[in-house]
């Protein structure tokens, strides 16, 4: 029986996460999500199942949107927060 498009997408996502965990060698993963209006980034420790650091373009007084400038601001924020938690090396999960 053929899988529905939703089931196919869920299986593919699980396969990608499993492969990423194998390649990570214990490093946390940096997950980035970009919607049409905002950008979000979080560093996730899969071994413990917790988010170590997160940032989005919704934070702060000035909301910057989802362009290149927003990506730079969010990247800087999430990097600063990761360094505070002692995270130096991550594996990129492009979602």
C-alpha positions in Angstrom: 0.0 0.0 0.0 1.3 3.4 -1.0 2.1 5.9 1.7 0.3 9.2 1.9 2.3 12.4 1.2 2.2 13.2 5.0 3.6 9.8 5.9 6.3 10.0 3.3 7.4 13.4 4.6 7.4 12.1 8.2 9.5 9.1 7.3 11.9 11.3 5.4 12.3 13.7 8.3 12.9 10.8 10.7 15.5 9.3 8.3 17.3 12.7 8.1 17.3 13.1 11.9 18.7 9.6 12.4 21.5 10.2 9.8 22.3 13.6 11.3 22.6 12.0 14.8 25.1 9.5 13.4 27.2 12.2 11.8 27.1 14.5 14.8 29.4 12.4 17.1 27.8 13.8 20.2 27.7 17.4 19.0 24.4 19.3 19.4 22.6 20.3 16.3 21.7 23.8 15.1 18.2 23.8 13.7 17.2 26.8 11.6 13.6 27.6 10.5 12.7 30.4 8.2 9.1 31.4 7.7 7.9 34.1 5.3 8.1 36.7 8.1 10.6 35.6 10.6 13.7 33.4 11.2 14.3 31.1 14.2 17.3 29.1 15.3 17.9 26.7 18.2 20.7 24.5 19.4 19.3 21.1 20.5 21.1 18.4 22.5 19.5 15.2 21.2 21.2 13.0 23.8 19.3 14.7 26.6 16.4 16.0 24.5 16.7 19.6 25.5 17.1 23.0 23.8 20.4 24.6 24.9 20.0 28.0 23.2 17.4 29.6 21.0 16.9 32.9 19.2 14.4 34.4 16.7 13.9 37.6 14.8 10.8 38.3 17.0 13.1 39.2 20.0 14.1 42.7 20.9 12.6 46.2 20.4 13.1 46.2 16.6 11.6 43.2 14.7 13.9 42.6 11.8 11.9 40.2 9.6 13.4 37.2 7.6 16.0 38.7 5.3 19.8 38.5 5.4 20.1 41.1 8.1 17.7 39.2 10.3 19.7 36.0 9.8 22.8 37.8 10.9 21.2 39.1 14.0 19.6 35.8 14.9 22.9 34.0 14.3 24.8 36.3 16.5 22.2 35.9 19.3 22.2 32.1 19.2 26.0 32.0 19.0 26.3 34.2 22.1 23.8 32.1 24.0 25.5 28.9 23.0 28.9 30.1 24.1 27.4 31.0 27.5 26.2 27.4 27.8 29.7 26.1 26.8 28.8 24.9 23.3 31.6 25.5 20.9 30.8 23.0 18.0 27.5 22.1 16.4 26.3 20.2 13.4 24.0 22.1 11.1 20.4 20.8 10.6 18.8 22.7 7.7 15.4 21.2 8.5 
